[in-house]
Amino acid sequence: MSTAAAPPVSARACALRLRDLHVTFNPPDRSPVTAVDGVDLDVRPGERFALVGESGCGKTTTALAAMGLLPHGAEVTGDIRIGGHAVTERNDVGWARHRWTDVAMVFQGAMNSLNPVQPIGRQIVEPMRIHEGVDRKQATRRAHELLELVGIPARRAGAFPHELSGGMRQRTAIAMALACNPRLLVADEPTTALDTMVQAQIFALLVRLTQELEFALLLVTHDLPAVMHFCERAAVMYAGRVVETASVAELYAHPRHPYTRRLFEASPSLDRTGEIRSIPGAPPRLDRPMVGCRFAARCDRAIDRCRVDDPRLETVGEAHEAACWRAREQEPSA
């Protein structure tokens, strides 16, 4: 786990840069739901970056917006840059230039993202044939290499997804996402429904692959212990906004936002002592106007200002930002 702050990089050099990203859903006969509200995010080349928070906080919606995979009814605004290139066209034609080659995604539940009636080898070959124009023989050879790289014998290329274990299906999904050598891999809860040992193996595999193939990883997860062990930087989301971002070592040692601290307290870990405590209350409804800090109603450190003024991200330490009126009161002791 890296403790040094990574140097700032320009928009052109970022694997992914989001600025003022908003995502609003407009269901019929209901108020609009702003699932993502002004998110800024930088994922640097080659780093492992985590986007963490409770279910429903907007982290998966943020990732899908960055991939251009939200349903057509979603209204997306803001600046999205992949590998320094601005993605201005909100349609499949505009995104096709970037998917697979610049950015690829591993989804929750590989059984739902793999084609059940095609062998896994053929599914890995397909993106190379479509996006890179590679001939079938060369693509098949590369597919076998990728299977070996993720720990699956090449002879299993003819197997169907239902013939593999859950861990092997997830490894196959990773191999398929890496088929066109993307510079950024987005992994959305990649260990969902896997047992603890297999989860650790998948995370260790992702770390090894980022080092060997030198791509950046955006890990979307609620698993804080995994983030602490496998990622270098993290952003914490709550109610559609990023409320804190820093290196994982800094977040672990000195969380500045009360929500981050309560997340740690609610997460079982062999590295931490003390009682596991749940966060009281529930997140606010995103289809209703909000005044003040969105976490104020659940916060044990809220003051009067928190209930009327909306805090924004500000620098509270070296490469450390938090959106809390009392963040500076929680300065780490020297």
Buried (B, 14 or more C-beta within 10 A) or exposed (E): EEEEBBEEBEEEEBBBBBBEBBBBBEEEEEEEBBBBBBBBBBBBBBBBBBBBBBEBBBBBBBBBBBBBBBEEEBEBBBBBBBBBEEBEEBEEEEBBBBBBBBBBBBBBBBBEBBEEEEBBBBBBBBBBBBBBEBEEEEBBEBBBEBBEBBBBEBEBBEBBBEEBEBBBBBBBBBBBBBBBBBBBBBBBBBBBEBEEEBBBBBBEBBBEBBEEBEBBBBBBBBBBBBBBBBBBBBBBBBBBBBBBBBBBBBBBEBBBBBBBBBBBBEBEEEEBEEEEEEBEEEBBEBEEEBEBBBBBBBBEBBEEEBEEEBBEBEEBBEBBBBBBBBBEEBEEEE
